Amino acid sequence: MNDDKKKKLKLKVSAIKEGTVIDHIPALNLFKVISILGLDKIENQITFGTNLESERLGSKAIIKVTDKFFEDDEINKIALIAPHAKLNIIRDYEVVEKKVVEIPKEITGIVKCFNPKCITNNETITTRFKVVDTSPIALRCRYCEKHTVGEQIKMV
């Protein structure tokens, strides 16, 4: 298939006037990102696509959320599931800011400790983790010192 034909076959996703585009999400993690951000519970217009071609990832997913700008703790959640995602802030149909999602050195209040005996699972204490590795993501609990790794990571 020639390049002209490929261009004609590409799906066009409508631009948004105001909001955020989350790009370069690993395709398998699209619904995890939607869930941890609570996007399945908001009224805003949301457009998403998955298994889109990506030179870097092979296949990727993208989410466009109208009239929504994410806070730092929400961006930290994205980082845990899609550490190489990019956020584009859109105002009046133009990208006004680009953010690269980065895993912070410490995660506070958004991840549950894997250890059922940890004080954070038995009392009202905000969880705190030190990021000890980024590939795969490994967190060490500040209170019980147990490591929570990869698929063990659950949001509060």
LOPA-450267 format. One line per field, with one value per residue: residue number from 1; residue in one letter; x, y, z of N, C-alpha, C, O in turn. Coordinates in steps of 0.02 Angstrom, whole numbers, plus 50000, padded with zeros to 5 digits. Example, Ala and Ser with C-alpha at 12.3 -4.5 7.8 and 13.67 -1.06 7.14 Angstrom:
<pts>
nr	1 / 2
rest	A / S
nxx	50660 / 50642
nyy	49716 / 49888
nzz	50390 / 50354
caxx	50615 / 50684
cayy	49775 / 49947
cazz	50390 / 50357
cxx	50660 / 50645
cyy	49835 / 50002
czz	50390 / 50394
oxx	50712 / 50670
oyy	49834 / 50057
ozz	50423 / 50402
</pts>
This chain:
<pts>
nr	1 / 2 / 3 / 4 / 5 / 6 / 7 / 8 / 9 / 10 / 11 / 12 / 13 / 14 / 15 / 16 / 17 / 18 / 19 / 20 / 21 / 22 / 23 / 24 / 25 / 26 / 27 / 28 / 29 / 30 / 31 / 32 / 33 / 34 / 35 / 36 / 37 / 38 / 39 / 40 / 41 / 42 / 43 / 44 / 45 / 46 / 47 / 48 / 49 / 50 / 51 / 52 / 53 / 54 / 55 / 56 / 57 / 58 / 59 / 60 / 61 / 62 / 63 / 64 / 65 / 66 / 67 / 68 / 69 / 70 / 71 / 72 / 73 / 74 / 75 / 76 / 77 / 78 / 79 / 80 / 81 / 82 / 83 / 84 / 85 / 86 / 87 / 88 / 89 / 90 / 91 / 92 / 93 / 94 / 95 / 96 / 97 / 98 / 99 / 100 / 101 / 102 / 103 / 104 / 105 / 106 / 107 / 108 / 109 / 110 / 111 / 112 / 113 / 114 / 115 / 116 / 117 / 118 / 119 / 120 / 121 / 122 / 123 / 124 / 125 / 126 / 127 / 128 / 129 / 130 / 131 / 132 / 133 / 134 / 135 / 136 / 137 / 138 / 139 / 140 / 141 / 142 / 143 / 144 / 145 / 146 / 147 / 148 / 149 / 150 / 151 / 152 / 153 / 154 / 155 / 156
rest	M / N / D / D / K / K / K / K / L / K / L / K / V / S / A / I / K / E / G / T / V / I / D / H / I / P / A / L / N / L / F / K / V / I / S / I / L / G / L / D / K / I / E / N / Q / I / T / F / G / T / N / L / E / S / E / R / L / G / S / K / A / I / I / K / V / T / D / K / F / F / E / D / D / E / I / N / K / I / A / L / I / A / P / H / A / K / L / N / I / I / R / D / Y / E / V / V / E / K / K / V / V / E / I / P / K / E / I / T / G / I / V / K / C / F / N / P / K / C / I / T / N / N / E / T / I / T / T / R / F / K / V / V / D / T / S / P / I / A / L / R / C / R / Y / C / E / K / H / T / V / G / E / Q / I / K / M / V
nxx	50043 / 50032 / 50101 / 50012 / 49888 / 49885 / 49881 / 49753 / 49676 / 49693 / 49619 / 49534 / 49532 / 49429 / 49478 / 49502 / 49433 / 49464 / 49559 / 49638 / 49756 / 49808 / 49941 / 50036 / 50013 / 50038 / 49956 / 49892 / 49867 / 49769 / 49632 / 49659 / 49716 / 49606 / 49521 / 49594 / 49601 / 49471 / 49394 / 49288 / 49183 / 49148 / 49068 / 49121 / 49165 / 49243 / 49366 / 49439 / 49568 / 49637 / 49769 / 49836 / 49952 / 50123 / 50284 / 50377 / 50316 / 50259 / 50118 / 49996 / 49895 / 49775 / 49703 / 49579 / 49519 / 49392 / 49386 / 49458 / 49590 / 49731 / 49781 / 49934 / 49939 / 49857 / 49927 / 50038 / 49980 / 49955 / 50088 / 50128 / 50067 / 50079 / 50221 / 50289 / 50205 / 50134 / 50074 / 49968 / 49919 / 49776 / 49715 / 49595 / 49598 / 49735 / 49896 / 49960 / 50045 / 50161 / 50182 / 50292 / 50262 / 50325 / 50397 / 50382 / 50499 / 50446 / 50292 / 50139 / 49994 / 49919 / 49936 / 49907 / 49975 / 50056 / 50071 / 49968 / 49973 / 50025 / 50027 / 49960 / 49857 / 49774 / 49745 / 49696 / 49799 / 49898 / 49968 / 50142 / 50272 / 50436 / 50510 / 50597 / 50640 / 50618 / 50589 / 50544 / 50417 / 50451 / 50408 / 50444 / 50374 / 50356 / 50324 / 50317 / 50419 / 50406 / 50412 / 50322 / 50281 / 50267 / 50132 / 50075 / 50045 / 49918 / 49792 / 49737
nyy	49941 / 50109 / 50267 / 50377 / 50315 / 50258 / 50374 / 50421 / 50323 / 50337 / 50363 / 50506 / 50597 / 50704 / 50871 / 50947 / 51086 / 51141 / 51065 / 50908 / 50802 / 50639 / 50552 / 50418 / 50306 / 50143 / 50021 / 49912 / 49964 / 50060 / 50055 / 50042 / 50166 / 50249 / 50204 / 50228 / 50365 / 50397 / 50426 / 50360 / 50400 / 50531 / 50677 / 50742 / 50758 / 50622 / 50553 / 50409 / 50304 / 50148 / 50029 / 50095 / 50139 / 50152 / 50210 / 50205 / 50126 / 50018 / 49980 / 50096 / 50193 / 50326 / 50464 / 50587 / 50720 / 50830 / 50993 / 50965 / 50969 / 50899 / 50866 / 50865 / 50746 / 50661 / 50653 / 50586 / 50462 / 50421 / 50407 / 50293 / 50190 / 50216 / 50257 / 50329 / 50415 / 50559 / 50721 / 50836 / 50999 / 51082 / 51232 / 51333 / 51257 / 51240 / 51172 / 51216 / 51184 / 51056 / 50907 / 50791 / 50638 / 50590 / 50476 / 50507 / 50534 / 50499 / 50428 / 50476 / 50438 / 50381 / 50249 / 50083 / 49988 / 49834 / 49742 / 49658 / 49670 / 49793 / 49950 / 50051 / 49987 / 49955 / 50058 / 50232 / 50302 / 50396 / 50329 / 50309 / 50299 / 50257 / 50271 / 50141 / 50080 / 50098 / 50019 / 49861 / 49960 / 49987 / 50000 / 50055 / 50037 / 50164 / 50138 / 49996 / 49945 / 49849 / 49791 / 49842 / 49791 / 49815 / 49731 / 49715 / 49838 / 49937 / 50058 / 50176
nzz	50000 / 49956 / 50019 / 50004 / 49999 / 50127 / 50206 / 50174 / 50230 / 50366 / 50524 / 50574 / 50720 / 50805 / 50847 / 51009 / 51097 / 51225 / 51352 / 51393 / 51317 / 51327 / 51278 / 51202 / 51284 / 51340 / 51243 / 51307 / 51432 / 51428 / 51481 / 51616 / 51644 / 51618 / 51719 / 51842 / 51841 / 51855 / 51746 / 51693 / 51765 / 51748 / 51675 / 51566 / 51391 / 51318 / 51217 / 51154 / 51092 / 51043 / 51016 / 50915 / 50787 / 50832 / 50826 / 50930 / 51033 / 50970 / 50976 / 51031 / 51147 / 51160 / 51245 / 51248 / 51338 / 51364 / 51431 / 51549 / 51662 / 51726 / 51896 / 51997 / 52076 / 52004 / 51885 / 51934 / 51958 / 51828 / 51787 / 51855 / 51786 / 51651 / 51614 / 51514 / 51455 / 51373 / 51407 / 51333 / 51345 / 51300 / 51235 / 51165 / 51045 / 51024 / 51064 / 51212 / 51311 / 51347 / 51434 / 51504 / 51572 / 51725 / 51838 / 52006 / 52144 / 52264 / 52317 / 52374 / 52461 / 52355 / 52319 / 52372 / 52505 / 52480 / 52581 / 52689 / 52828 / 52854 / 52937 / 52869 / 52806 / 52906 / 52991 / 52991 / 52899 / 52792 / 52647 / 52604 / 52491 / 52436 / 52279 / 52216 / 52103 / 51926 / 51816 / 51809 / 51891 / 52059 / 52227 / 52393 / 52549 / 52668 / 52798 / 52830 / 52757 / 52656 / 52487 / 52344 / 52188 / 52012 / 51945 / 52069 / 52116 / 52172 / 52163 / 52288
caxx	50000 / 50074 / 50092 / 49952 / 49830 / 49887 / 49858 / 49681 / 49643 / 49702 / 49560 / 49542 / 49497 / 49417 / 49516 / 49463 / 49445 / 49496 / 49564 / 49702 / 49767 / 49859 / 49965 / 50089 / 49994 / 50041 / 49888 / 49863 / 49853 / 49719 / 49575 / 49686 / 49723 / 49537 / 49494 / 49628 / 49586 / 49400 / 49364 / 49226 / 49131 / 49140 / 49022 / 49157 / 49172 / 49306 / 49379 / 49500 / 49583 / 49688 / 49803 / 49857 / 50022 / 50172 / 50353 / 50411 / 50285 / 50228 / 50049 / 49985 / 49827 / 49771 / 49641 / 49566 / 49468 / 49372 / 49377 / 49488 / 49661 / 49748 / 49822 / 49996 / 49928 / 49828 / 49983 / 50078 / 49945 / 49969 / 50158 / 50135 / 50038 / 50104 / 50276 / 50316 / 50150 / 50143 / 50012 / 49964 / 49867 / 49746 / 49674 / 49573 / 49620 / 49808 / 49936 / 49993 / 50095 / 50173 / 50212 / 50313 / 50246 / 50384 / 50384 / 50414 / 50542 / 50404 / 50221 / 50102 / 49921 / 49881 / 49947 / 49894 / 50031 / 50044 / 50074 / 49904 / 49985 / 50051 / 49984 / 49919 / 49799 / 49735 / 49729 / 49688 / 49864 / 49913 / 50024 / 50200 / 50319 / 50494 / 50518 / 50664 / 50657 / 50567 / 50574 / 50475 / 50409 / 50454 / 50398 / 50456 / 50331 / 50392 / 50305 / 50333 / 50478 / 50392 / 50413 / 50264 / 50312 / 50230 / 50061 / 50051 / 50028 / 49846 / 49778 / 49695
cayy	50000 / 50168 / 50315 / 50417 / 50274 / 50252 / 50438 / 50426 / 50274 / 50354 / 50390 / 50573 / 50607 / 50776 / 50911 / 50974 / 51158 / 51149 / 51002 / 50873 / 50741 / 50595 / 50513 / 50369 / 50258 / 50075 / 50001 / 49867 / 50000 / 50112 / 50053 / 50054 / 50239 / 50275 / 50186 / 50261 / 50436 / 50405 / 50454 / 50324 / 50427 / 50603 / 50697 / 50773 / 50719 / 50585 / 50515 / 50370 / 50255 / 50101 / 49990 / 50141 / 50129 / 50194 / 50187 / 50192 / 50075 / 49966 / 50004 / 50142 / 50218 / 50399 / 50487 / 50659 / 50738 / 50899 / 51034 / 50933 / 50980 / 50853 / 50888 / 50827 / 50678 / 50623 / 50640 / 50534 / 50399 / 50403 / 50386 / 50224 / 50143 / 50233 / 50301 / 50368 / 50452 / 50631 / 50760 / 50898 / 51043 / 51115 / 51291 / 51362 / 51210 / 51241 / 51144 / 51272 / 51156 / 50984 / 50881 / 50721 / 50606 / 50562 / 50443 / 50547 / 50496 / 50475 / 50423 / 50486 / 50437 / 50356 / 50177 / 50042 / 49944 / 49763 / 49703 / 49664 / 49687 / 49861 / 49995 / 50091 / 49947 / 49940 / 50121 / 50288 / 50334 / 50406 / 50288 / 50343 / 50252 / 50281 / 50235 / 50112 / 50061 / 50122 / 49971 / 49881 / 50006 / 49955 / 50049 / 50030 / 50070 / 50201 / 50113 / 49925 / 49929 / 49798 / 49815 / 49831 / 49792 / 49802 / 49715 / 49719 / 49908 / 49952 / 50126 / 50182
cazz	50000 / 49953 / 50074 / 49993 / 50019 / 50200 / 50234 / 50165 / 50273 / 50437 / 50557 / 50602 / 50783 / 50808 / 50894 / 51064 / 51106 / 51290 / 51387 / 51396 / 51277 / 51356 / 51221 / 51214 / 51336 / 51312 / 51224 / 51357 / 51494 / 51417 / 51527 / 51683 / 51651 / 51623 / 51784 / 51899 / 51839 / 51865 / 51686 / 51680 / 51809 / 51738 / 51622 / 51511 / 51330 / 51316 / 51157 / 51162 / 51040 / 51065 / 50964 / 50861 / 50770 / 50866 / 50811 / 50993 / 51075 / 50930 / 50975 / 51087 / 51158 / 51170 / 51277 / 51244 / 51386 / 51356 / 51491 / 51608 / 51669 / 51781 / 51953 / 52003 / 52102 / 51949 / 51839 / 51966 / 51946 / 51758 / 51784 / 51881 / 51738 / 51584 / 51633 / 51458 / 51424 / 51363 / 51415 / 51295 / 51371 / 51243 / 51247 / 51101 / 50993 / 51016 / 51118 / 51246 / 51357 / 51342 / 51495 / 51502 / 51635 / 51757 / 51902 / 52058 / 52190 / 52319 / 52301 / 52437 / 52464 / 52296 / 52310 / 52431 / 52522 / 52463 / 52643 / 52725 / 52898 / 52859 / 52976 / 52823 / 52787 / 52966 / 53024 / 52944 / 52889 / 52721 / 52624 / 52576 / 52462 / 52400 / 52217 / 52218 / 52034 / 51879 / 51763 / 51822 / 51948 / 52125 / 52280 / 52461 / 52597 / 52720 / 52865 / 52842 / 52716 / 52605 / 52418 / 52302 / 52122 / 51950 / 51947 / 52138 / 52130 / 52170 / 52185 / 52348
cxx	50045 / 50056 / 50030 / 49890 / 49827 / 49860 / 49782 / 49644 / 49649 / 49638 / 49576 / 49500 / 49489 / 49458 / 49471 / 49481 / 49485 / 49502 / 49634 / 49700 / 49822 / 49879 / 50021 / 50076 / 50004 / 49969 / 49855 / 49842 / 49799 / 49664 / 49597 / 49691 / 49654 / 49509 / 49528 / 49616 / 49511 / 49364 / 49299 / 49168 / 49118 / 49095 / 49057 / 49158 / 49241 / 49310 / 49441 / 49507 / 49637 / 49712 / 49818 / 49931 / 50067 / 50241 / 50389 / 50383 / 50260 / 50155 / 50038 / 49911 / 49832 / 49704 / 49637 / 49508 / 49454 / 49363 / 49403 / 49564 / 49683 / 49794 / 49884 / 49984 / 49897 / 49883 / 50029 / 50046 / 49958 / 50040 / 50168 / 50113 / 50065 / 50163 / 50305 / 50262 / 50168 / 50075 / 50018 / 49905 / 49842 / 49704 / 49659 / 49603 / 49696 / 49841 / 49975 / 50047 / 50100 / 50207 / 50232 / 50298 / 50310 / 50366 / 50420 / 50457 / 50502 / 50331 / 50184 / 50027 / 49884 / 49889 / 49936 / 49955 / 50011 / 50040 / 50008 / 49913 / 50012 / 50001 / 49937 / 49856 / 49754 / 49716 / 49723 / 49753 / 49875 / 49974 / 50080 / 50250 / 50378 / 50498 / 50590 / 50687 / 50601 / 50551 / 50591 / 50472 / 50408 / 50452 / 50413 / 50415 / 50373 / 50380 / 50328 / 50394 / 50467 / 50392 / 50348 / 50290 / 50261 / 50156 / 50032 / 50025 / 49953 / 49835 / 49731 / 49624
cyy	50062 / 50218 / 50358 / 50379 / 50267 / 50315 / 50444 / 50379 / 50291 / 50385 / 50458 / 50577 / 50682 / 50810 / 50932 / 51047 / 51171 / 51080 / 50973 / 50812 / 50702 / 50547 / 50466 / 50326 / 50189 / 50049 / 49957 / 49903 / 50054 / 50112 / 50060 / 50130 / 50271 / 50263 / 50225 / 50336 / 50450 / 50434 / 50420 / 50351 / 50502 / 50617 / 50725 / 50728 / 50687 / 50547 / 50474 / 50322 / 50210 / 50060 / 50032 / 50129 / 50178 / 50167 / 50168 / 50132 / 50015 / 49982 / 50046 / 50158 / 50293 / 50415 / 50563 / 50675 / 50813 / 50932 / 51002 / 50944 / 50943 / 50885 / 50843 / 50755 / 50633 / 50606 / 50586 / 50465 / 50374 / 50375 / 50314 / 50172 / 50154 / 50282 / 50344 / 50408 / 50526 / 50664 / 50823 / 50938 / 51084 / 51174 / 51322 / 51323 / 51207 / 51207 / 51201 / 51248 / 51081 / 50962 / 50808 / 50692 / 50575 / 50531 / 50483 / 50503 / 50466 / 50478 / 50427 / 50483 / 50410 / 50281 / 50142 / 49997 / 49871 / 49719 / 49711 / 49683 / 49757 / 49905 / 50036 / 50053 / 49933 / 50001 / 50176 / 50327 / 50339 / 50366 / 50332 / 50291 / 50288 / 50239 / 50209 / 50087 / 50084 / 50073 / 49900 / 49926 / 49966 / 50010 / 50017 / 50071 / 50102 / 50170 / 50041 / 49901 / 49876 / 49831 / 49796 / 49842 / 49779 / 49792 / 49715 / 49789 / 49918 / 50022 / 50125 / 50197
czz	50000 / 50008 / 50066 / 50015 / 50095 / 50232 / 50229 / 50213 / 50347 / 50464 / 50586 / 50665 / 50791 / 50862 / 50952 / 51074 / 51170 / 51322 / 51384 / 51351 / 51312 / 51299 / 51244 / 51275 / 51305 / 51302 / 51278 / 51421 / 51487 / 51470 / 51599 / 51695 / 51659 / 51693 / 51841 / 51900 / 51850 / 51805 / 51667 / 51722 / 51800 / 51677 / 51560 / 51449 / 51330 / 51251 / 51170 / 51104 / 51066 / 51006 / 50902 / 50848 / 50807 / 50851 / 50876 / 51031 / 51036 / 50921 / 51038 / 51093 / 51170 / 51202 / 51269 / 51291 / 51381 / 51424 / 51555 / 51606 / 51732 / 51833 / 51958 / 52028 / 52048 / 51898 / 51868 / 51956 / 51875 / 51753 / 51807 / 51830 / 51667 / 51592 / 51576 / 51422 / 51419 / 51373 / 51374 / 51322 / 51312 / 51266 / 51179 / 51042 / 50983 / 51076 / 51149 / 51295 / 51345 / 51406 / 51482 / 51570 / 51663 / 51823 / 51956 / 52103 / 52248 / 52297 / 52368 / 52425 / 52404 / 52283 / 52377 / 52443 / 52510 / 52526 / 52683 / 52799 / 52908 / 52896 / 52931 / 52800 / 52847 / 53007 / 52972 / 52940 / 52814 / 52701 / 52596 / 52553 / 52432 / 52336 / 52216 / 52149 / 51988 / 51823 / 51785 / 51884 / 52013 / 52178 / 52347 / 52509 / 52652 / 52789 / 52877 / 52802 / 52663 / 52536 / 52383 / 52231 / 52067 / 51959 / 52017 / 52155 / 52119 / 52196 / 52245 / 52327
oxx	50092 / 50004 / 49997 / 49844 / 49772 / 49821 / 49750 / 49587 / 49612 / 49607 / 49627 / 49440 / 49538 / 49471 / 49410 / 49538 / 49534 / 49454 / 49683 / 49651 / 49877 / 49838 / 50048 / 50121 / 49980 / 49927 / 49795 / 49804 / 49786 / 49651 / 49557 / 49673 / 49644 / 49478 / 49493 / 49620 / 49491 / 49311 / 49259 / 49111 / 49082 / 49086 / 49026 / 49153 / 49291 / 49263 / 49491 / 49458 / 49679 / 49681 / 49813 / 49969 / 50051 / 50255 / 50427 / 50421 / 50241 / 50132 / 50067 / 49870 / 49885 / 49654 / 49686 / 49455 / 49498 / 49335 / 49373 / 49597 / 49655 / 49839 / 49886 / 50017 / 49911 / 49883 / 50055 / 50081 / 49971 / 50052 / 50211 / 50137 / 50071 / 50155 / 50341 / 50272 / 50211 / 50024 / 50067 / 49848 / 49881 / 49662 / 49705 / 49630 / 49719 / 49816 / 50017 / 50089 / 50050 / 50254 / 50193 / 50318 / 50344 / 50324 / 50480 / 50452 / 50522 / 50310 / 50195 / 50000 / 49823 / 49853 / 49954 / 49984 / 49956 / 50010 / 49995 / 49867 / 50021 / 49940 / 49882 / 49809 / 49701 / 49676 / 49744 / 49761 / 49864 / 50026 / 50067 / 50267 / 50371 / 50490 / 50637 / 50746 / 50544 / 50503 / 50650 / 50519 / 50370 / 50489 / 50397 / 50419 / 50420 / 50423 / 50356 / 50417 / 50514 / 50375 / 50322 / 50316 / 50217 / 50120 / 49970 / 49988 / 49927 / 49866 / 49690 / 49580
oyy	50066 / 50213 / 50374 / 50408 / 50270 / 50312 / 50469 / 50393 / 50263 / 50428 / 50467 / 50563 / 50719 / 50782 / 50936 / 51067 / 51208 / 51041 / 51009 / 50776 / 50728 / 50507 / 50473 / 50311 / 50176 / 50055 / 49965 / 49876 / 50090 / 50163 / 50082 / 50154 / 50314 / 50307 / 50252 / 50367 / 50508 / 50464 / 50447 / 50328 / 50532 / 50574 / 50732 / 50666 / 50721 / 50512 / 50500 / 50302 / 50230 / 50057 / 50009 / 50112 / 50237 / 50108 / 50120 / 50092 / 49964 / 49996 / 50033 / 50139 / 50319 / 50382 / 50598 / 50645 / 50854 / 50901 / 51009 / 50931 / 50954 / 50924 / 50790 / 50709 / 50573 / 50551 / 50545 / 50416 / 50315 / 50325 / 50279 / 50116 / 50107 / 50342 / 50392 / 50432 / 50552 / 50638 / 50860 / 50914 / 51117 / 51168 / 51337 / 51353 / 51173 / 51212 / 51232 / 51286 / 51048 / 50994 / 50770 / 50720 / 50537 / 50558 / 50493 / 50442 / 50416 / 50525 / 50387 / 50520 / 50415 / 50253 / 50168 / 49971 / 49850 / 49666 / 49766 / 49709 / 49780 / 49898 / 50053 / 50084 / 49903 / 49997 / 50166 / 50379 / 50291 / 50368 / 50385 / 50244 / 50343 / 50178 / 50248 / 50076 / 50090 / 50084 / 49881 / 49928 / 49918 / 50059 / 49958 / 50132 / 50072 / 50176 / 50027 / 49845 / 49858 / 49889 / 49741 / 49895 / 49736 / 49838 / 49716 / 49798 / 49909 / 50042 / 50079 / 50204
ozz	50040 / 50040 / 50115 / 50046 / 50124 / 50280 / 50276 / 50233 / 50388 / 50432 / 50619 / 50665 / 50785 / 50915 / 50944 / 51061 / 51169 / 51320 / 51374 / 51347 / 51324 / 51276 / 51298 / 51314 / 51250 / 51346 / 51291 / 51461 / 51535 / 51501 / 51641 / 51748 / 51702 / 51722 / 51884 / 51952 / 51854 / 51811 / 51629 / 51715 / 51839 / 51634 / 51507 / 51455 / 51342 / 51232 / 51195 / 51072 / 51106 / 50953 / 50846 / 50894 / 50812 / 50861 / 50876 / 51057 / 51066 / 50866 / 51090 / 51051 / 51186 / 51188 / 51283 / 51285 / 51392 / 51470 / 51608 / 51556 / 51785 / 51816 / 51927 / 52003 / 52046 / 51870 / 51830 / 51947 / 51863 / 51719 / 51781 / 51831 / 51628 / 51579 / 51590 / 51367 / 51454 / 51350 / 51380 / 51322 / 51278 / 51311 / 51140 / 50995 / 50937 / 51132 / 51117 / 51316 / 51333 / 51430 / 51454 / 51621 / 51628 / 51860 / 51952 / 52101 / 52277 / 52263 / 52413 / 52384 / 52401 / 52242 / 52430 / 52395 / 52527 / 52525 / 52707 / 52830 / 52965 / 52888 / 52951 / 52776 / 52839 / 53053 / 52914 / 52972 / 52777 / 52735 / 52567 / 52589 / 52405 / 52338 / 52215 / 52139 / 52010 / 51786 / 51780 / 51924 / 52021 / 52174 / 52358 / 52510 / 52678 / 52833 / 52930 / 52811 / 52627 / 52528 / 52390 / 52215 / 52074 / 51979 / 52025 / 52203 / 52063 / 52246 / 52253 / 52369
</pts>
